[in-house]
Amino acid sequence: MTQPDPFEATPPDEPSKPDRPKALDQSFWCGVASVVIGFLVVITGFVLMPAGDLDAVLQEVARQEPSLSPEQIRSVYDATMIVTLVFLVVIAAGWILFLHQMRRGYNWARIVITVVGGLWAVLTLPSIATGGEGSLLAILQLIAIGATVVLAFRPESNAYLRSAS
């Protein structure tokens, strides 16, 4: 058995952080679920879009821009969809980053999540109002966003974020 070195510096006792409350972990996972559901909303919108609707959009563009060939119009549409997906991935990554920061104890991240979650909910409402194929998923997404914010403001979450700051 080795003896401790008496000349080795011992670290000072660090104040212990309180345990992260379960509500904050649940808030984190509800936030992650809202991202997954959001991607499902977008994917179902692409997959379930009736061919007639897409054709109508492409024909309207052709009517407004007669100088473009059908291939060019389709290329612009495809590029727009790719840019939209990249934008959504960046937004989702930012959302998850803020969720991680909140989970680590940063109150400012909870505030950002609350503001962004509120905006996200407002932007989701039109897809519910139209009653399309993705409206059930949009309702689930709203529930996940609401749960994320509500759980982040539970009393035990408030106490943890106050003490961790």
N, C-alpha and C positions, 0 to 999 in steps of 0.2 A: 504494500500500500504506500502510495506516495504522500508525502507531507506537503501541505501548501507552503509556497514560498512566502516568507514573512515580508520580503522586500517588494513583492509584486503589488502594484497599485490595485486596490479594489474599487470598482465603480461605485459612485455614490448611489444610494437608493433612489430610484426614479419613482416619481409619483405614478401610481398605477391608474391606468385609464379605466373608466367604468366599462362594463361589458356592453357591447352593442345590443340594443333591444331587438327582440324578434320582429316588432312592427317595422323597424327600419329595414331589416332584411326582406321582409315581405313586400315593403314598398319598392325596394330594388327589383325584386323578381316580377312584380306587377308591371314595373316600368319596362323591363326586358320583354315581357309578354306583349305589351302594347306595341313594341317595335315589330315583333314577329307577326302579330295580327295585322299591323299596318302594311307589311310586305305582302301578306296574304290578300289584303284588300286590293293592292295594286296589281298583283298577279291575276287575281280573278277578274279584275277590270279588263286586263289585256286579253285573257283567255276567253272570257264570256262575252266580249264585245261582239255583237252581231255583225256578220260580214256586211250586211246592208248599211249599218251605221258607218263603218269604216269607208265603204265605197262612197257614201254620201259626202263624207268629209273630204275625201280625195277629189270627188267631182266638183265640190264647191271651190276647192283650191284651184283646180284646173280652170274653172270659170273665171275666177278672179285673176289668175296669172296664166293667160293662154300661151305665153312664151315658154312655159315649162313643159317638158315631156312627162308622160305618166311615170317613167322611170325616175326622173328627177324629183317629182313630187313624192314618190314612194321613198326615195333616199332621204329627203328632208324629213319625212314622217319618222322613218327609222332612226335617224340621227337625233331627232327630238325625243324619242322614247329612250334612247341610250343616255342622253344628257339628263333626262328626268330621273332615270334610275340611279345614275351617279350622284345626282343631287340628293336623292332620298337616302342613299348609303351614307353620304357625308353627314346629313342631318341625324340619321340614326346613330352614327358613331359618336357625334357630339352629345346626343341624349344619353347614351350609355356612359360616356365619360363623366357627365354631370351626375348620373346615378351613382357611379363609383365614388366620386368626390363626396357626395352626400353620405354615402355609406361609411366613408372614412371619418366622417364627423364634421364636415364643412357646411355650416349653415347657409353660406352664400349659394352653395350648389342647390340646396333645397329651395331657395327663393327662385333661382333660375328655372328649376324644374316646375315650380308652381306656375310661373309666368308662361313658359313655353307650353306646359300642359294645358293651360287655359286657352292659349291661342290655337293649339292643336285641336282641342275639343270644338272650338268655334268653327274651325275649318272643316271638321269632320261632319258637322250638322247638315250641310247641304246634301251630302251623299246619303244620309239617312232620310232626309225629306223627300228625295226623288224616289225612294223605294226600289232601287235597282237590285241587281243580284247580290251586290256586296253590302247591302244595308244591314244584314244580320252581323256580318263581320265588323262593320263600322260601329254598331251598337256595342259589340264585345270590346272593341278598341276603346270606346268612350268609358266603359266600365273599368277597364284596366288602367286608363289614365286617371280616372277619378279615385280608384283605390290607391294608386301610387301617391297621389297628393294627400289623401285623407290619412293614410298610414304614416306618411312623413310628418304629419302634424299631431299624431297621437301624443298624449302627455309623456309617455316614456321616451318617445323620439325627441320631443322638446327638451327633456332633461338631459338626454345624452348629447344632443347637439350644443346645448348651453355649456356643458361641462367639458366637451372636447375642444371647444373653440379657444 
